[in-house]
Structure formats: structure tokens, C-alpha cells
Amino acid sequence: MKKCEHCNVTVNTQNSTCPLCFQELTNIENSKDGNDMFKTREIKKDLKHKSLLYKIFIFISIIATTVCVLTNLMTQILPLWSLIVVIGIVYCWVLIRHTILSERSIFEKLFLQVGVILALLFACEWVSNGSKWMVDYVAPSISIAVILVLFILSQALKYHKGLLAFFIMTCLLTLISGFILIFKASTFNLLNIITVVIGAISILGMIIFNWNVLKTEFSKKFHV
């Protein structure tokens, strides 16, 4: 039996390359699980317990949302401050259901976290009378951190199947800061300039160090 580190499958073949991605195969010792191309996951026994917890959390979320919205409409101390609470509850759902308890890929977890956090911060900025602290400081700072994390992961997981997703997300974050600079949507440009520079360097680094893997993933994804 041989194993493909890129596809994470075992193949019963005499060839030296994987039939899926054409990467080099490594020899592994025969074992009881050697004939299984894909390992079966253990069935979770606590589905009923988790279902009850989800129902309780849904109930609490509905109550909290209703109370905040009604209080906001009756008092009107700040315009739509309840929107922040609603997005915060959504963020809790994403954090628990799709990040902590999920078996999704690193990219999907990171993408969801960044998206929900940015939405929450934009809502806070809107409620605070439209000041541009989000576009000027927070969004580019988060983008810089995410780009650096993606580049480190791309080098640590050179044969990870999510490498193309890392590359695409880095490009998107770099383009967002670039558009902010082009359309002069920010009053403080330094952090967005740093984001564009770091993003461009990371994109170039991924192309230089991971070109073969990126090309293979692109061909498999888009059937080119």
C-alpha cells in the first residue's frame, strides 16, 4: 500500500504517483486498515444531548434578540444599538457551531471568523454616528494579521488541500485595501498601505514557494 500525502488517501498501486493529483506516493506498512481508502469517522453518541443544547441556545437567542429590539424601539437612546447585540449572537453561533464544534477546514473557519467579526465592527461603527475608525484602523489591522497567518499556514501546510483558498483569500484582502486607497474611502491610509504591501509580498511568496501545489489545486478545482 502507498499513501498520497497531498490527497491523504491510501492507494493499492504499483505506480509511484497518485492517480488523483500525480504527486509522489510514499510506501506505508500493511495494516488492518490498509484496504480502506477513506477512514470512517466515529459516530457521535451524544446527538440527543447536543440537540437539546442547540434548542436551549436558540430559545435564549430569540429571547435576547426580542428584548433588545423592543427596548431599542421603545427607548431610542441610540439608533439601532440592538443590531450590535443581534450580530453578537450570530457571532456566538458561528464561533460555537462552525468553529469550535465543526470539522471544517482551517480556511473555512478563518473565513467565517473574519467575516462575522468585520460585520460586527462595521455595525458598531455605523451605530457610533458613522466615524471611519473601522476603515482607517480596525479592518486593515485585521487584514494584516489574517494575511500573515495565511502565509505562515501556507508554508507550514505546503501540501494542504486548502492552499488555493489561502491564496484567494489573501488576494481578496489585499484588493479590498487597495480599493479603499484608490477610492479614498479612508482618512488614515498608512495601515491600508501596509496591508497592500504585506499582501503583495505574501502573494508573491506563495507563488514562488508553492507554485506547483497551487497549479495542481487550480487544475483540479476548475478542471483546467
Residue pairs with C-beta under 8 A, 6 or more apart in sequence:
1 10
1 11
1 12
1 27
1 28
1 29
1 30
1 34
2 10
2 11
2 12
2 13
2 25
2 26
2 27
2 28
3 9
3 10
3 11
3 25
3 26
3 27
3 28
4 10
4 11
4 18
4 20
4 21
4 23
4 25
4 26
5 23
5 26
5 159
6 18
6 21
6 23
6 159
6 161
6 213
6 216
7 18
7 20
7 21
7 23
7 161
8 161
9 18
9 20
9 37
9 38
10 28
10 34
10 36
10 37
11 18
11 19
11 25
11 37
12 34
12 35
13 19
13 25
15 25
16 24
16 25
17 23
17 24
17 25
18 24
18 25
20 220
21 216
21 220
22 216
23 159
23 216
28 34
33 39
44 50
57 93
57 96
61 89
61 92
61 93
64 85
64 89
65 82
65 85
65 86
65 89
68 82
68 85
68 86
69 82
69 86
71 82
72 78
72 80
72 81
72 82
78 127
79 127
80 126
80 127
81 127
83 123
83 126
83 127
84 120
84 123
84 124
84 127
87 116
87 119
87 120
87 123
88 120
90 116
91 116
91 117
91 120
94 112
94 113
94 116
95 113
98 104
98 108
98 109
98 112
99 109
99 112
99 113
102 108
102 109
105 161
105 162
105 165
106 153
106 157
106 160
106 162
107 162
107 165
107 166
107 169
108 165
110 146
110 149
110 150
110 169
111 165
111 169
114 142
114 146
117 142
118 139
118 142
121 134
121 138
121 139
122 134
124 134
125 131
125 132
125 133
125 134
125 135
132 185
132 186
132 187
132 188
135 180
135 185
135 186
136 186
136 187
136 188
136 191
137 188
137 191
139 176
140 177
140 180
140 191
140 192
140 194
140 195
141 191
143 173
143 174
143 176
143 177
143 195
143 199
144 191
144 194
144 195
144 198
146 169
146 173
147 170
147 173
147 174
147 195
147 198
147 199
147 202
148 198
148 202
150 166
150 169
150 170
150 202
151 166
151 170
151 202
151 205
151 206
153 160
153 166
154 163
154 166
154 167
154 206
154 209
154 210
155 205
155 209
155 210
157 163
158 209
158 210
158 213
159 213
161 217
163 206
163 210
163 213
163 214
163 217
164 214
164 217
164 218
164 221
166 206
167 203
167 206
167 210
167 214
170 199
170 202
170 203
170 206
171 199
171 203
173 195
173 199
174 195
174 196
174 199
174 200
174 202
174 203
177 192
177 193
177 195
177 196
177 199
178 196
179 185
180 186
180 192
181 189
181 192
181 193
181 196
186 192
206 214
207 214
218 224
